[in-house]
Amino acid sequence: MDKELEQGKIQKVQLEPLQAGTQELYCRVGERAYRDHYLHLWPDGDPSPYISTSFTLAILNGEIKDKNTLHYLVRLGAVCIGIVKLIKFHQMNNIPLQKPMYLEKIYLLSLYTGNGYGKEVLGEIESISLQGEMKTLWLATMKKGFPLQFYQNLGFDIIGEQELPFKESIPEERGMYLLSKDLKGTN
């Protein structure tokens, strides 16, 4: 397999930090990946309340001013297959965590889900977190659907609950779990 990797037959995902000139791509891919997976949360399949607070250049340009907010393009070779957003030292409500890294967004285009790329991306996120001396990785995921089992299989534990904070979403779809994982490393 190592030989195939060297020859480029098997590509690994890479997280590319957002830079000047890639913001529009981040917004476009993020919106498309979100639409691929989460239209069922919204009346008439219209996620515009979420999109307008997450994937516009104005929102993104405001977020990148915060040195604790990290944005990445998920690349498979030259192809952008998703996006990641992390926030260093972001605490969860009422649940104190030691040196937390909040995984706010991990969205992959549906064409690339189910192929092991999500697991690779989480491995990269854990490495970034450990390099930044973070001790805990946490996130919120919908109660219904595949992602909960995916995260639990990768060592995340349920530590709380919340609701999707958009009153426009379908009420019975709003339930979310808060998950965390202690990071193991040399720090």
C-alpha positions in Angstrom: 0.0 0.0 0.0 2.9 2.4 0.8 4.1 1.9 -2.8 0.6 2.8 -4.1 0.5 5.9 -2.0 3.9 7.0 -3.3 2.7 6.4 -6.9 -0.5 8.4 -6.2 -2.9 5.5 -6.8 -4.3 5.9 -3.3 -4.7 9.4 -2.1 -5.0 10.6 1.5 -7.1 13.5 2.5 -5.3 16.7 3.6 -6.6 19.7 5.5 -5.5 22.9 3.7 -5.7 26.0 5.8 -8.0 28.6 4.4 -6.1 31.4 2.6 -6.7 34.4 0.5 -8.4 33.3 -2.7 -10.0 30.1 -1.3 -12.8 31.7 0.8 -15.4 31.5 -2.0 -14.5 27.8 -2.6 -14.9 27.2 1.2 -18.4 28.7 1.1 -19.5 27.0 -2.1 -18.3 23.5 -1.0 -19.6 24.0 2.6 -23.0 24.9 1.3 -23.1 22.1 -1.2 -22.0 19.5 1.4 -24.5 20.8 4.0 -27.3 20.5 1.4 -26.2 17.0 0.5 -26.8 15.8 4.1 -29.2 18.1 6.0 -32.1 19.2 3.9 -34.4 17.0 6.0 -34.0 19.4 9.0 -35.8 22.2 7.1 -39.3 22.9 6.0 -39.5 22.5 2.2 -35.8 21.4 2.3 -34.8 25.1 2.5 -31.7 25.5 4.7 -31.2 29.2 3.9 -31.4 30.3 7.6 -28.3 28.1 8.3 -26.5 28.9 5.0 -26.9 32.6 5.6 -25.1 32.4 9.0 -22.4 29.9 7.9 -21.5 30.1 4.2 -21.4 33.7 3.1 -18.2 35.7 2.4 -19.3 38.3 4.9 -19.7 35.7 7.7 -16.5 33.9 6.8 -14.4 37.1 6.6 -15.7 38.0 10.1 -14.8 34.6 11.5 -11.2 34.6 10.1 -10.4 37.6 12.2 -10.6 35.5 15.3 -7.2 33.8 15.8 -8.8 30.9 17.6 -11.1 30.0 14.7 -9.5 27.7 12.1 -11.0 27.0 8.7 -9.8 24.2 6.3 -10.6 22.9 2.9 -10.6 19.1 2.8 -8.6 18.0 -0.2 -8.3 14.7 -1.9 -5.4 15.5 -4.3 -6.4 18.7 -6.1 -10.1 18.1 -5.5 -11.9 19.9 -2.6 -14.2 17.3 -1.1 -15.3 19.2 2.1 -14.6 21.8 4.8 -13.7 21.9 8.4 -14.1 24.6 11.0 -12.5 24.4 14.5 -12.5 26.8 17.4 -9.8 26.6 20.0 -10.6 27.1 23.7 -14.4 27.1 23.0 -16.2 25.8 26.1 -19.4 23.9 26.1 -22.3 25.4 28.1 -22.4 24.1 31.7 -19.8 21.3 31.0 -16.2 22.4 31.7 -13.7 20.8 29.4 -9.9 20.9 29.7 -8.3 22.9 26.8 -11.1 22.2 24.4 -11.1 22.3 20.6 -14.7 22.6 19.2 -15.3 20.9 15.9 -18.0 23.2 14.7 -18.1 22.0 11.1 -17.0 18.8 9.3 -18.9 18.5 6.0 -17.9 16.2 3.2 -19.6 16.2 -0.2 -21.9 13.1 -0.4 -19.9 11.7 -3.3 -17.0 11.2 -0.9 -18.9 9.9 2.2 -18.7 6.2 3.2 -15.2 5.8 1.9 -13.2 6.3 5.1 -12.4 9.9 4.4 -14.3 11.1 7.4 -12.1 9.0 9.7 -9.0 10.4 8.0 -10.2 13.9 8.4 -10.9 13.3 12.1 -7.4 11.9 12.5 -6.0 15.2 11.0 -8.2 17.2 13.3 -6.9 15.4 16.3 -3.3 16.0 15.1 -4.0 19.7 14.7 -5.7 19.8 18.1 -2.7 18.1 19.8 -0.2 20.4 18.1 -2.2 23.3 19.5 -2.0 21.7 23.0 -5.7 21.0 23.1 -6.8 18.2 25.5 -10.4 17.6 24.5 -12.2 17.5 21.1 -15.9 18.1 21.2 -18.8 18.6 18.8 -22.6 18.5 18.5 -24.3 16.0 16.2 -27.9 15.3 15.3 -29.5 12.6 17.4 -30.9 10.9 14.3 -28.7 9.5 11.5 -25.4 7.9 10.9 -23.0 10.5 12.3 -23.7 9.7 15.9 -22.6 6.0 15.5 -19.6 7.2 13.4 -18.3 9.4 16.2 -19.0 6.9 18.9 -17.0 4.3 16.9 -14.1 6.7 16.9 -14.1 7.1 20.7 -16.5 10.0 21.3 -18.8 9.8 24.3 -22.2 11.5 24.7 -21.9 14.2 27.5 -25.0 16.3 26.9 -27.8 17.3 24.7 -29.0 20.5 23.0 -31.2 21.5 20.1 -30.4 22.9 16.7 -30.5 26.7 17.5 -32.7 27.6 14.5 -36.4 28.2 15.1 -37.0 27.8 11.4 -35.9 24.1 11.5 -38.4 21.2 11.8 -39.0 20.9 15.6 -38.8 17.1 15.7 -35.5 17.1 13.9 -33.7 19.6 16.2 -32.4 17.1 18.8 -28.6 17.0 19.1 -26.1 15.2 21.3 -22.9 16.8 22.6 -20.0 14.5 22.2 -16.4 14.7 23.5 -13.2 12.8 23.3 -10.1 13.1 25.4 -7.1 13.6 23.2 -4.0 11.4 23.8 -0.6 12.8 22.9 2.7 13.9 24.2 1.5 17.3 25.5 
